[in-house]
Amino acid sequence: MKISNGFYTLGERQLRQTLAQTQQTLPNQLGKPTQRPTLRWIFQPFMTVHLVTLNGVKPITNLTPLRQRILRLMGASCQKYYLMT
């Protein structure tokens, strides 16, 4: 899926502003804390998150505490997409 450059920039800016406002950091590629992550780096770990149907139940797999924290920073619509709300 290709993301429009404008949406990418807005998403990155929103995440960075939220990190700055809440005085939080996320790990970069080297595991060091940063308030300026790229969305490419943020999206990459989500490639291993899956929706699985087992006996009619649809749990999300591999939604680690870090990924949940990222989704909370990204806002309600992202949390809803991953069935957190």
JOHUWO-V617435 format. One record per run of one state. SS is the DSSP state (H for helix, E for strand, C for the rest). FROM is the first residue (numbers start at 0). TO is the last residue. Records with the same first field share a line. If there is no record, write none. Layout:
SS->FROM-TO + FROM-TO
This chain:
C->0-3 + 21-24 + 27-31 + 34-37 + 48-48 + 54-55 + 61-63 + 74-74 + 81-84
H->4-20 + 38-47 + 64-73 + 75-80
E->25-26 + 32-33 + 49-53 + 56-60
